[in-house]
Amino acid sequence: MRLPAEQRRRQLLDVACDVFAAGGFHGTSMDEIAEAAGVTKPVLYQHFPSKRALYAELLGDVETRLLDRIRRATSAARSGRGRVEAGFAAYFRFVTDNASGFRLLFGASVRNDPAFSIVAQRTIDEIADMIAALIDIDVTQEHRMVLAHGLVGLAEATSRRLQHTGAEKDPELLARWLAELAWFGLRGVRTGVEGADDDIASALPG
């Protein structure tokens, strides 16, 4: 079926995401993607000049959609704990709804290619930046960033388990569980002078 250019491009990206997620970058050919999309290879090359260009655009597309979900979810929450839980929930909903996209962004093909790994690391850094802005405690910026990256690691590790086992898959329930761990963990972070005994009264605003 003949589609408008933008719709065809979107269709090719969606199909390519599934095919790459199943076979990896090196194990997937443009012929396989074209066949899965129901188009000829010349049509595929009209939109993407090479397999590497297609993969790079896919990574950027997944990154944009994931960050947008988290940003919208956290900005709509009314309290600190609400933002923590909303951010986790948005992340897990994305992983549930876009399993191929998650494997693409954090899979072996990305880790093993320096150019692609930059995108994955940038995604992690941007999520951590969003989280760090919500950690309202009296610590240095470096300390805050370490805590934020730790929370991102919790979400990523849980998502990998979600994908590879029969583990709990309810995004809202997973978000509540991890938000509770993150919230009370942050409340225990000591502030002020190094070695001070006073525990913080509240780690996040609201």
Secondary structure by P-SEA (a helix, b strand, c coil): ccccaaaaaaaaaaaaaaaaaacccccccaaaaaaaacccaaaaaaccccaaaaaaaaaaaaaaaaaaaaaaaaaacccaaaaaaaaaaaaaaaaaacaaaaaaaccaaaaacaaaaaaaaaaaaaaaaaaaaaccccccaaaaaaaaaaaaaaaaaaaaaaacccccccaaaaaaaaaaaaaaaaaacccccccccccccccccc
